[in-house]
């Protein structure tokens, strides 16, 4: 695997770190191979299948319903796999499909070896795996190891104090009640879904830990048998032909207890002093980020490595989901004797960028990740998923194109949430129709702050009344009323659309400049960002350059690329641009007068004809 380094070069007489930008007028960040001294090697790199991957998250309940029950299923997903191939994907990540009582819509698993009946059968997933292989797609399954459903056989037996399963979960007798009666909860720990993280079991006469719903008891990873059981789950699905796993809720795997077995109280954060049931009420010093977590990830990575070593074939991939501090996320890449995940999800953009963010904010978050990433690792970028409001709603519909362009042109791996490629936005869900447990545990006045339902509504395939998702009008969540204009069929047929923009970008990602090119970022002012992806031949005059301009200003801006890059020829080709621009894809324009509306972006390309094509007077740039 090639080794990467970060170079930060500052001009205009200002020497400042991009990580603490105050008034940096121009900065250049280069992300490049350490083998650049042999320039031919820059564009002859051989990448593993995932290293420049475009991954697509499918939320199974909402993607395609094949049997008319209003719920998406495996046959429906399989039917639409050619679409994912057509839009340039290499990896397909499925949110949980395993047997579940659906208290948290699949993130509460009652059997890791069976398929949820409303999604289909084992035969259906085997057919999907076969179709993925036929199309050249890699299937990634969601692995939810922190907890099971309370309907899982392991929990039932553990609650009965079965000797084999006695320590499979985190049990605690609690604190002595000074007033007599049942013991008090062991500590003040708060669930992600509000309220105490401890639930009393009348049967066992102890408390069990649930960092999420009470129906989701936490497994005990200090118990060797639990670790072996989870490895067996991985091996089972690897033998089915899966290409890897996305690991859910990784920071919560292991808790920290005192040497005497007591559970220490966590300190108050001061963030929400009047809401003691809110998880933000505490600083989670004992319920997240335990060092043992990284050892467990290493064990799972070893399972994948051992499988490939024994059976050959492609590299198997681990993705990790960790909403925690940047240094802790970076640790999931692995260090020392601990093997790591290839793709620890980068949440810098999804967590810290919003509608009001400036170009400075964007640069800071990009630089944070590239600056923290260890040598030899691959960057990744995530802007949407099932736990966050959609890009068009969270970041603004007027900037949706801008962020799509950024996602697909930054160096490394891109992860797209279903429907974001067509610009789907959040759907209003009334309190009466709300089913997300995170929202249902709130109240009618503030449930929308917590609800994930609006970002999980059915995929919009066409302009028919059920938008091509189902044959029934009673879908598990309501269809967004804008389905008649925002849908795959319509956007495939009109001259310019967000879907066509997306496909132009994923096509460009397969070219050498984005596969192997350096990354150089210039910040002209607080809201006008330019970056370049470039490869060069042995001769310095041989180059293939892609330029991205992001206008975070709300007003139009004119950019002269020839001042920023004096070696450029006067004409340059438009690869694609925000729908608000007047440029057509493939148009040849003046490099010294690029006009962008507010909140718009453009991608341009120029190739030196000595190496890459005919005369600049021709149509091939």
Secondary structure, 3 states (H helix, E strand, C coil): CCCEEEEEEECCCCCCCHHHCCCCCCEEEEEEECCCCCHHHHCCCCCCCCCCCEEEEECHHHHCCCCCCCCCCHHHHHHCHHHHHHCCCCEEEECCCEEECCCCCCCCEEEEEEECCCCCCHHHHHHHHHHHHHHCCEEEEEECCCECCCCCHHHHHHHCCCCCCCCCECEECCECCCCCCCCECCCCCECCCCCECEEEECCCCEEEECCCCCCCCEECCCCHHHHHHHHHHHHHHHHHCCCEEEECCHHHCCCCCCCCCCCCCCCECCCCCCCCCCHHHECCCCCCCCCHHHHHHHHHHHHHHHHHHHHCCCCCEEEECCCCCHHHHHHCCEECCEECCCEECCCHHHHHCCCCCCHHHHHHHHHHHHHHCCCCCCCEEECCCCCCCCHHHHCCHHHHHHHHHHHHHCCCEEEEECCHHHCCCCCCCCCCCCCCHHHHCCCCCCHHHCCCHHHCCCCCCCCCCCCCCCCCCCCCCCCCHHHHCCCHHHHHHCCCCHHHHHHHHHHHCCCHHHHHCEEEEEEEECCEEEEEEEEECCCCCCEEEEEEEEECCCCCEEECHHHHCCCCCCEEEEEEECCCCCCCCCCEEECCCEEECCCCEEEEEEECHHHHCCCCCCCCC
